[in-house]
Amino acid sequence: MAASAEPHVLHAAKGIGYLTAGGGVGQVVRFVTAILLARALGADGLGQYMLALTVAGLCSSLAALGLDDAMVRYLAIQAREGNRSAVAGTLQIGVGISTLVGTITGVGLFVAAGAVADRVFDAPELVPVLRAFGVIVPFMTLSNALLGVARGSKRMDVAALAEEVVQSLVRLALILPLLFLGLEPVAAAVVFGVGDVASSLTMVALLRRQLPLRAAFGRGVRRDVRGLVGFAGPLWLAGALRKFRQNIETLLLGSLTAVASVGIFSVAAKVNLVGHTVYSAIITSVKPHLAELHGSRDREGLRHLYRTTTRWALLFGLPFCLVTVLYAEPILAVFGDSFTAGTTALVVLAAGELVNAATGVCGSVLDMARRTGAKLVNAVLWLVLILGANLLLIPRWGVLGAAVASVLASSLINVLRIVQVWVLERVHPYDRTFLKPAAAGVGAFAFGAAVARVWSPADHPLVLAVQAGLVVAVYALLVVLLRPEAEDAMVAGRVWGRVRRLPGQLGRSLRPARAAERV
């Protein structure tokens, strides 16, 4: 291992651990929440909710102006230099401007709700839901800006706790009583907004000691407005195109087909996101480290971190993709029989997620290496590809067409980004170590397919859970038998060491309390 890469690998692994743990909790809670929403609202009501949420997400993304992503790079470098005045100035620009624009955008959505519902979706019942999300847009924008602050400060624990745990638990806690009172799409929208507020309050409370949040409201701070905004501009345009691209299926399904199709596709996408948890954690955690290594011109360290984290993305993403492909129909049946129409679409989406994992953090390397021109070109090309594919395939295949279009466009762009990183930075992520998780995946898939033939996973949800667990266990066993790489063993050793010390640490922390009780 490159000596300069070791601390970054360890710190990135620590951040990945926090984000994966938080993401795991968040995915479980959101999965339960999605089931409750699907059963309470039905395909049509869930379609209304998802359409309005998609529009609000686009508004929030536009209002961010790319400053949330820009703060990840700037705060990482400024914090390393110990320049608290510059950090305060970056907070002032990044959080203040985006929140102000978010407020203006939210007012615009509230006013234009009727026109959007009637003219774009031909669904007048969407008006109150869109207005509810118009009120929520400023809080969504603030929450995203604070997430950029947490990630740029390498506080992945704070980001995971706020975004994944607090936000999802608050939403679930509020939805449960509403189920008995009669849940409607507008009430579900209000619950979504309260979750964002809770997430923002959590991040402010946990970051105020580390970062000069109070100083950001004062004077005498150093503001690199030109540098920050100049860097954020291409990111903003690329991010807006990305957000539009990520939701193009929802928008086109809502305008070209029945609203119920939106509900079916959203459930399939929600299930597929479970496999995205670790991949998302890796991307989020590695970005500030890539920025530092590129800023110090450490090409060897950059190459090693790029290769290691890409292998981790494949290693941890494979078992989720296997389970999704093997058990797509019984998984969707948990949400209700009407949602099993999306079975083939879910299989296609899972295949696309596998491509994402195999191509790793190539997009993050381009971002943190300040290759914003390449990022913008990719965003435009991606949008053209996905828009054209969706317009061609959705009228023919409906939900399946949306899934095929999404996977086709994302796979082509990921391959392009791999090539761009090689051409621009002269690094690539692949070596023979990638053969081990691939071989383990083939073995686990064969095992799962054989078991499913003998014991149908559709018999009962418990049977489904047992078979999925067995597939993951077989995959993990094969990975261990094929022997982990040095970096993997190093990280695993650190984790095991902490686990072994945990009982002693808990015992020492309890002794003063016990002594006080005796007194």
C-alpha positions, -999 to +999 in steps of 0.1 A: +000+000+000+012+035-007+023+050+026+004+083+019-028+064+012-029+044+044-044+071+067-069+081+040-079+044+035-084+040+073-103+073+078-124+067+047-132+032+060-142+047+093-165+071+075-179+043+054-186+024+086-206+053+101-225+059+068-232+022+062-245+017+098-266+048+096-277+040+061-286+004+071-308+017+099-323+044+075-329+018+047-347-005+071-369+023+085-375+037+051-384+003+037-410-002+065-422+034+058-425+027+021-445-005+028-469+015+051-473+043+026-479+019-003-505-001+016-522+031+030-522+052-002-523+025-029-506+028-062-526+059-072-521+078-039-484+068-037-480+081-073-494+115-063-470+117-034-440+106-054-448+130-083-450+160-059-419+149-041-400+146-074-410+182-083-400+195-049-366+176-051-359+193-084-367+227-070-344+220-040-316+208-063-319+240-084-319+262-052-287+245-039-267+262-067-241+234-064-228+250-031-235+218-011-211+198-033-186+227-035-184+229+003-172+193+005-140+202-013-135+237+001-141+228+038-119+197+035-089+218+023-096+248+046-099+226+077-066+208+069-050+242+067-066+253+100-081+284+084-112+290+105-118+324+090-120+308+055-142+280+069-166+306+083-168+324+050-175+292+031-203+284+056-217+319+051-218+316+014-228+280+011-255+277+037-268+313+035-272+318-002-287+283-009-312+286+019-323+321+006-327+308-029-345+277-016-371+299+001-377+319-031-381+286-051-405+271-025-427+302-028-427+298-066-437+262-064-466+270-040-479+297-064-475+276-096-489+244-081-522+247-100-505+252-134-480+223-128-508+199-118-531+208-147-508+214-176-479+191-169-495+160-153-533+166-161-539+157-124-558+184-105-557+163-074-519+171-072-525+208-063-526+205-025-497+180-024-476+203-045-484+233-023-475+213+008-441+205-007-437+242-018-436+250+019-411+222+025-386+231-002-366+257+019-361+231+046-350+205+021-324+230+007-311+238+042-308+202+051-288+194+019-265+224+026-258+212+061-251+177+048-224+193+026-210+209+057-208+177+076-192+158+047-167+185+040-157+184+077-153+146+074-180+142+101-196+112+084-210+101+118-231+134+120-242+130+084-253+094+089-271+101+122-290+131+109-298+121+074-303+084+078-313+077+115-331+108+128-348+118+096-362+084+088-372+076+124-390+109+128-410+102+096-419+067+107-429+078+141-453+104+126-467+081+100-477+053+124-505+073+142-517+088+109-524+053+096-553+050+121-565+085+114-565+081+076-533+089+058-535+111+027-508+123+003-508+158+019-502+145+054-474+123+041-458+154+025-460+172+059-443+143+076-415+143+050-409+180+058-408+175+095-381+148+090-360+174+071-363+199+100-353+173+125-323+164+104-311+200+102-315+206+139-295+175+146-266+186+124-265+221+138-264+208+174-236+183+166-214+205+144-215+237+165-185+228+186-163+218+157-172+244+132-175+282+136-212+282+129-218+313+150-189+331+134-204+325+100-231+351+110-206+377+120-181+399+102-144+397+095-145+363+078-126+354+047-150+348+017-136+333-015-168+341-034-153+339-068-135+306-062-164+289-044-191+301-068-169+294-098-163+259-087-200+254-077-214+267-110-206+237-132-214+214-103-248+232-100-257+227-136-244+191-136-263+185-103-295+200-116-292+178-148-285+148-126-315+155-104-337+159-134-322+127-149-328+107-117-364+117-117-371+117-154-388+083-152-412+095-126-421+127-145-425+109-179-445+080-164-467+105-147-473+124-180-473+096-205-490+068-185-513+063-155-503+078-121-504+043-107-473+034-128-454+061-109-463+042-076-452+009-090-419+023-104-412+042-071-415+010-051-392-009-074-366+019-072-370+020-034-362-017-031-332-013-054-319+015-032-312-010-005-283-022-025-271+014-030-265+019+007-229+009+010-221+023-025-235+057-014-216+055+019-183+049+000-188+078-024-197+102+004-169+092+027-141+091+001-147+125-015-128+148+010-099+123+010-097+123-028-097+161-027-068+162-002-047+137-022-054+155-055-047+189-038-013+176-026-006+160-060-002+125-046-010+105-076+000+072-061-021+077-030-050+088-052-047+057-074-046+033-044-076+049-027-095+049-060-088+012-065-095+001-030-128+019-026-140+007-060-133-029-050-152-023-018-181-010-038-183-042-058-175-064-027-204-050-007-228-043-035-228-078-051-248-096-024-277-071-025-279-073-062-280-111-060-308-111-035-328-086-056-325-106-088-332-139-072-363-128-052-377-097-071-413-109-072-418-120-036-400-088-024-425-066-043-454-087-031-447-075+005-459-040-007-491-054-021-501-076-051-505-046-074-468-038-071-456-072-085-462-057-120-427-041-115-409-075-111-389-074-144-382-037-139-367-044-105-344-071-120-332-046-146-326-019-120-306-044-099-284-052-129-278-014-133-269-011-096-243-039-101-227-018-129-226+012-106-208-008-080-183-023-105-174+012-118-170+025-083-160+061-074-150+073-109-174+102-107-161+113-073-126+113-087-136+137-115-155+159-090-127+162-064-100+166-091-119+197-103-127+182-136-159+201-137-159+204-174-160+166-178-187+164-152-208+189-170-204+171-204-213+138-187-244+153-172-256+167-205-249+135-224-265+115-196-297+136-198-298+133-235-294+095-234-320+089-207-345+114-221-343+098-255-345+063-242-374+070-219-394+088-247-388+058-269-394+030-244-420+042-218-449+044-244-440+008-255-431-009-222-443+014-194-425+007-161-401-018-177-392+008-203-383+033-177-360+008-159-343-002-192-337+034-201-323+042-167-298+013-167-287+018-203-279+055-198-261+051-165-240+021-177-228+040-207-219+071-187-201+051-160-179+034-186-172+069-201-162+082-167-138+053-162-121+063-194-121+100-186-103+094-152-077+074-170-071+100-197-072+130-173-056+116-142-038+085-155-053+062-129-077+033-132-094+011-105-090-024-117-066-053-110-068-091-104-082-086-069-117-079-085-119-115-096-124-127-060-158-109-053-169-118-088-162-155-082-179-154-048-210-137-065-213-165-091-211-192-064-237-175-042-261-169-071-259-206-081-266-216-045-296-192-042-311-204-075-308-240-065-325-234-031-353-214-047-362-243-070-366-267-040-381-242-015-402-214-030-395-180-015-431-170-023-445-193+003-441-169+032-421-137+039-401-156+065-390-181+039-379-152+017-359-137+046-342-170+054-332-177+018-319-141+013-298-145+045-284-178+033-273-163+000-255-134+018-239-159+042-226-181+014-213-151-004-194-139+027-180-174+033-167-176-002-151-141+001-133-153+033-121-185+017-107-166-013-087-145+012-092-107+016-067-082+004-042-065+026-063-033+029-094-052+037-076-073+064-062-041+079-096-025+082-112-057+095-084-060+121-090-025+133-128-031+135-122-064+154-098-048+178-124-021+186-151-048+191-128-067+215-121-036+235-158-026+237-168-047+268-138-034+288-147+002+278-183-003+288-172-018+321-149+011+328-176+036+320-201+019+343-178+018+373-182+055+384-219+051+381-219+020+403-197+037+428-220+066+430-250+043+435-232+027+465-225+061+480 
